[in-house]
Amino acid sequence: MIDDKDTAGHVWCLEDLTEIRLLERQVRQKEQMAAIGAMSAGIAHEIRNPLASITGSFKILHSDLRLNEDQTQLADIISRETERLNRTISGFLSFARPPAPQLKMTDLSVIVTEMVSLMRNSTELSSRHSIEMRLESVCAIVDESMMRQVFYNLATNAFKAMPDGGTLTISVEPRNGAQVRFEDTGIGLDETEMKNLFVPFCSSFSEGTGLGMAIVYQIVAAHNGVIGVKSRKGAGSTFFVDLKK
Amino acid sequence: MIAKARILIVDDERSIRELLEIVLKKEGFDVTSAHSAEEGLDRCKASEFDLVVSDISMANMSGIDLLRELRTNNFSGQFILLTAFATAETAIQALKMGAFDYIIKSENFIEELKLVVFSALENRRLRDGESYR
């Protein structure tokens, strides 16, 4: 039936663009990270050469001189801070020029278990923190050492996000291929923090090099995996890593 | 007669060159330096060296190119490469071409370099029967 305005009816087309928008965001993030990687390799190279000269020259001077107490303290500051710069540059270089992953089929629950026992013996874990594990034996094609680094960084990040203590729950299950989840009861993230989460030196924590999450992103991307986060300010965060089986 | 080992340092970073000259002279070696791979090549053509310590990343000609050229010109001394950062590919390439070792300019690279220099010269002494300090 046609009404008096010659309109026979309406056709509404609805399309869910959530997935497309998510993919577009991932592509933009990938391009951004590639550009940062290329730039950082150049910067790190330019810093490391003079830093090597400073460190080497200072060590020789230090061993040749007899210093009083104050001078020794000043010398220690130079040593400590140049070492810190070196650590930052080394981290930045491993981010900028990562080695190719040595892939093999590995049980992710084994990597998580090893990483947790390493963590229990480290200073990262205080008495106010606890770790719960819900592990299924799930295999994926990964570089074991790189993936251990990813899990370690995610766990360290979770403890930093729980300054007053809390529980980190780590799960491994056969979801979206193979999924490892890190769920903390910490301070959570707001929109801006989530947007800058994987960008080098944009850490919201005062300690650390600001490269931990950037390295996580890069390693997961090198495995053609996906990393995501669900978080709300004040309500904790859940990071998930999806890998190919 | 025991001669001083002759070492050539090749690096386009002036501070690194000067630092290595001081360090290696303190160890009693006869040290010369060059600010580019091209100059290093000329110096090796003009005089004999027991060891070349060269940076990898330099303008125009890299340390790897220098090593290749020297081997083509029958250079029989040892060769150590320095780099601000390591990649597995470059390390493999360098060692395949007969570099003795590969050192990253990290915070302890001077101590590491001294050990590797002594080891490279000892290796050359055993190989060629030369004696120097």
Interface residues (C-beta under 8 A of the other chain):
Chain A: A41 A44 H45 R48 N49 P50 A52 S53 T55 G56 S57 K59 I60 T82 E83 N86 S90 L93 R97 P99 A100
Chain B: E13 S15 I16 L19 I22 V23 K26 S57 A84 F85 T87 A88 K105 S106 E107 F109 I110
